[in-house]
Amino acid sequence: MHDDLAMMKLRTTIVTGGTCGIGAAIAKAFYEAGDHVVVAARNDNGFADSLGDRARFVRADVTRPSDIHQLVKKAVEWTGHLDVMINNAGLSGWRPLDKIDEQFWSRIQDVNLKSVVFGCQAAAAVMNSGGAIINISSMAGKRGTANNAAYCAAKFGVNGVTQALAKELGPRGIRVNAVCPVLVTTPGLLEALTLEYAPAHEQPVENFLSGFAAQNSALGRLPVADEVAQFCLYLASPAASAITGQCPNIDCGVFPQ
């Protein structure tokens, strides 16, 4: 009985794409804050187990709305409630306009935008007042860059969905925000940056990133994954109870607004 009561008092947080990169940093931060954390991804790499007994892995393909609804259902079956939904799963991809085909377009939209819409839908269906949804967007949701039309379209969409749902869900006491990091060094980004048409395709990726930071960042550096995670932790906390419908940058001053 005591364990059941303790579980009811702790928040339950879902992090999609939570086994690596920014998602893993977010899952770790929320776990260390005392939450029950559901780590969702297509494949289990053991990360959730490494966190401890308040973390669980749930297999989910976020491009399938049925998977997302099952993910939320399993979280609620585990703890009885869902308090924080973090739609983090994403996929970078660069192609010039004449190389965008329907398959590439659909893949970028499905992973980055469709997953967010249905993640919000599934979470909102079970959340009570006080719930928080955080969508991991991008600087690409604020400004366009060459060879990046498909990804920018998806991330601009994430910001629009965030603002619309903040108005829609606000009367129920559910807050919806996004965060817009600039380039954050993760294995996935490092790989994506070297692909054909990507910005670092013809140079060492480390040179591209250091040059980008030197030329664009007010602080002369780029953010790290834990800085994104800590800001998400703040947005999900009572300290941010008046903040909803916002899409703040985490960019070391690359794009002051």
For each residue, the residues with C-beta under 8 A, 3 or more apart:
1: 4 5
2: 5 6
3: 6 7
4: 1 7 8
5: 1 2 8 9
6: 2 3 9 10
7: 3 4 10 36 79 80
8: 4 5 79 80 81
9: 5 6
10: 6 7 34 35 36 54 79
11: 30 34 35 36 83 84 236
12: 35 36 37 38 75 76 78 79 81 82 83 84
13: 27 30 35 36 37 38 83 84 85 86 236
14: 37 38 40 71 72 75 82 84 85 86 123
15: 18 23 26 27 30 37 38 39 40 86 88
16: 23 40 41 60 62 68 71 86 87 88 89 115 119
17: 20 21 22 23 40 41 62 88 89 90
18: 15 23 24 26 27 37 38 39 40 41 47 48 86 88
19: 23 24 39 41 43 44 45 47 48 57
20: 17 23 24 41 45 47 186 187 188
21: 17 24 25 184 186 187 188 189 225
22: 17 25 26 88 136 181 184 186 225 228 229
23: 15 16 17 18 19 20 26 27 39 41 86 88 89 136
24: 18 19 20 21 27 28 39 47 225
25: 21 22 28 29 225 226 228 229
26: 15 18 22 23 29 30 86 88 136 225 228 229 232
27: 13 15 18 23 24 30 31 37 39 47 48 51 55
28: 24 25 31 32 51 229
29: 25 26 32 33 226 229 230 232 233
30: 11 13 15 26 27 33 35 37 84 86 229 232 233 236
31: 27 28 34 35 37 51 52 54 55
32: 28 29
33: 29 30 233
34: 10 11 31 54
35: 10 11 12 13 30 31 54 83 84
36: 7 10 11 12 13 54 55 56 78 79
37: 12 13 14 15 18 27 30 31 48 51 54 55 56
38: 12 13 14 15 18 55 56 57 58 71 74 75 78
39: 15 18 19 23 24 27 47 48 51 55 56 57 58
40: 14 15 16 17 18 57 58 59 60 62 71 89
41: 16 17 18 19 20 23 44 45 57 59 60 89
42: 59 60 61
43: 19 59
44: 19 41 47 48 57 59
45: 19 20 41
46: 49 50
47: 18 19 20 24 27 39 44 50 51 57
48: 18 19 27 37 39 44 51 55 56 57
49: 46 55 57
50: 46 47
51: 27 28 31 37 39 47 48 54 55
52: 31 55
53:
54: 10 31 34 35 36 37 51
55: 27 31 36 37 38 39 48 49 51 52
56: 36 37 38 39 48 78
57: 19 38 39 40 41 44 47 48 49
58: 38 39 40 71 74 75
59: 40 41 42 43 44
60: 16 40 41 42 64 67 68 70 71
61: 42 64 67
62: 16 17 40 67 68 87 89 111 115 118 119
63: 110 111 114 115
64: 60 61 67 68
65: 68 69 114 118 121 122
66: 69 70
67: 60 61 62 64 70 71
68: 16 60 62 64 65 71 72 115 118 119 121 122
69: 65 66 72 73 118 122 125
70: 60 66 67 73 74
71: 14 16 38 40 58 60 67 68 74 75 122
72: 14 68 69 75 76 82 85 122 123 125 126
73: 69 70 76 77
74: 38 58 70 71 77 78
75: 12 14 38 58 71 72 78 79 82
76: 12 72 73 79 80 81 82 126
77: 73 74
78: 12 36 38 56 74 75
79: 7 8 10 12 36 75 76 82
80: 7 8 76
81: 8 12 76 126 128
82: 12 14 72 75 76 79 85 123 126 127 131
83: 11 12 13 35 127 130 131 132 236
84: 11 12 13 14 30 35 131 132 133 134 236
85: 13 14 72 82 119 120 122 123 127 131 132 133 134
86: 13 14 15 16 18 23 26 30 133 134 135 136 232
87: 16 62 115 116 119 120 133 134 135 136
88: 15 16 17 18 22 23 26 136
89: 16 17 23 40 41 62 111 115
90: 17 111 112 136 138
91: 107 108 111 112
92: 151 188 189 192 193 198
93: 104 107 108 150 151 192 195
94: 147 148 151 192 195 197 198 199
95: 99 100 104 147 149 150 197
96: 99 100 146 147 197
97: 100 149
98:
99: 95 96 104 197
100: 95 96 97 104 105 149 150
101: 104 105
102: 105 106
103: 106 107
104: 93 95 99 100 101 107 108 150
105: 100 101 102 108 109 150
106: 102 103 109 110
107: 91 93 103 104 110 111
108: 91 93 104 105 111 112 150 151 153 154
109: 105 106 112 113 114 150 153 154 157
110: 63 106 107 113 114 115
111: 62 63 89 90 91 107 108 114 115 154
112: 90 91 108 109 115 116 151 154 155 157 158
113: 109 110 116 117 153 154 155 157 158 161
114: 63 65 109 110 111 117 118
115: 16 62 63 68 87 89 110 111 112 118 119
116: 87 112 113 119 120 135 157 158 161
117: 113 114 120 121 161
118: 62 65 68 69 114 115 121 122
119: 16 62 68 85 87 115 116 122 123 133 135
120: 85 87 116 117 123 124 133 135 161 165 176
121: 65 68 117 118 124 125
122: 65 68 69 71 72 85 118 119 125 126
123: 14 72 82 85 119 120 126 127 131 133
124: 120 121 127 131 133 165 169 172 174
125: 69 72 121 122
126: 72 76 81 82 122 123
127: 82 83 85 123 124 131 133 172 174
128: 81 131 173
129: 172 173 174
130: 83 173 174
131: 82 83 84 85 123 124 127 128 173 174 175
132: 83 84 85 174 175 176 177 235 236 240
133: 84 85 86 87 119 120 123 124 127 165 169 174 175 176 177
134: 84 85 86 87 176 177 178 179 232 235 236
135: 86 87 116 119 120 158 161 162 176 177 178 179
136: 22 23 26 86 87 88 90 178 179 181 228 232
137: 141 155 158 159 162 178 179 180 247
138: 90 141 151 155 158 180 181 182
139: 142 143 180 181 182 183 249 251 254 255
140: 143 144 145 148 151 152 155 156
141: 137 138 152 155 156 157 158 159 178 180 247
142: 139 156 159 180 247 249 255 257
143: 139 140 152 255
144: 140 148 149 152
145: 140 148 152 199
146: 96
147: 94 95 96 197 198 199
148: 94 140 144 145 151 152
149: 95 97 100 144 152 153
150: 93 95 100 104 105 108 109 153 154
151: 92 93 94 108 112 138 140 148 154 155
152: 140 141 143 144 145 148 149 155 156
153: 108 109 113 149 150 156 157
154: 108 109 111 112 113 150 151 157 158
155: 112 113 137 138 140 141 151 152 158 159 180
156: 140 141 142 152 153 159 160
157: 109 112 113 116 141 153 154 160 161
158: 112 113 116 135 137 138 141 154 155 161 162 178
159: 137 141 142 155 156 162 163 178 180 247
160: 156 157 163 164
161: 113 116 117 120 135 157 158 164 165
162: 135 137 158 159 165 166 176 177 178 245 247
163: 159 160 166 167 245 247
164: 160 161 167 168
165: 120 124 133 161 162 168 169 176
166: 162 163 169 170 175 176 177 244 245 246
167: 163 164 170 245
168: 164 165
169: 124 133 165 166 172 174 175 176
170: 166 167 173 174 175 176 244 245
171:
172: 124 127 129 169
173: 128 129 130 131 170
174: 124 127 129 130 131 132 133 169 170
175: 131 132 133 166 169 170 235 240 241 243 244
176: 120 132 133 134 135 162 165 166 169 170 244 245
177: 132 133 134 135 162 166 235 240 243 244 245 246 247 248
178: 134 135 136 137 141 158 159 162 246 247
179: 134 135 136 137 228 231 232 235 247 248 250
180: 137 138 139 141 142 155 159 247 248 249 250 251
181: 22 136 138 139 184 223 228 249 250 251
182: 138 139 217 222 223 249 250 251 252 254 255
183: 139 189 209 212 222
184: 21 22 181 189 222 223 224 225 228
185: 189 190 209 222 224 225
186: 20 21 22 189 190 225
187: 20 21 190 191
188: 20 21 92 191 192
189: 21 92 183 184 185 186 192 193
190: 185 186 187 193 194 205
191: 187 188 194 195
192: 92 93 94 188 189 195 198
193: 92 189 190 198 199 200 201 205 208 209
194: 190 191 198 200 201 205
195: 93 94 191 192 198 201
196: 201
197: 94 95 96 99 147 201
198: 92 94 147 192 193 194 195 201
199: 94 145 147 193 208 212
200: 193 194 203 204 205 207 208 209
201: 193 194 195 196 197 198
202:
203: 200 207 208
204: 200 207 208
205: 190 193 194 200 208 209
206: 209 210
207: 200 203 204 210 211
208: 193 199 200 203 204 205 211 212
209: 183 185 193 200 205 206 212 213 222
210: 206 207 213 214
211: 207 208 214 215
212: 183 199 208 209 215 216 217 222
213: 209 210 216 217 220 221 222 252
214: 210 211 217 220
215: 211 212
216: 212 213 254
217: 182 212 213 214 220 221 222 251 252 253 254
218: 252 253 254 256
219: 252 253
220: 213 214 217 252
221: 213 217 252
222: 182 183 184 185 209 212 213 217 251 252 254
223: 181 182 184 227 228 250 251 252
224: 184 185 227 228
225: 21 22 24 25 26 184 185 186 228 229
226: 25 29 229 230
227: 223 224 230 231 250
228: 22 25 26 136 179 181 184 223 224 225 231 232 250
229: 22 25 26 28 29 30 225 226 232 233
230: 29 226 227 233 234
231: 179 227 228 234 235 248 250
232: 26 29 30 86 134 136 179 228 229 235 236
233: 29 30 33 229 230 236 237
234: 230 231 237 239 240
235: 132 134 175 177 179 231 232 240 243
236: 11 13 30 83 84 132 134 232 233 240
237: 233 234 240
238: 241
239: 234
240: 132 175 177 234 235 236 237 243
241: 175 238
242:
243: 175 177 235 240 246
244: 166 170 175 176 177
245: 162 163 166 167 170 176 177
246: 166 177 178 243
247: 137 141 142 159 162 163 177 178 179 180
248: 177 179 180 231
249: 139 142 180 181 182 254 255 257
250: 179 180 181 182 223 227 228 231
251: 139 180 181 182 217 222 223 254 255
252: 182 213 217 218 219 220 221 222 223
253: 217 218 219 256
254: 139 182 216 217 218 222 249 251
255: 139 142 143 182 249 251
256: 218 253
257: 142 249
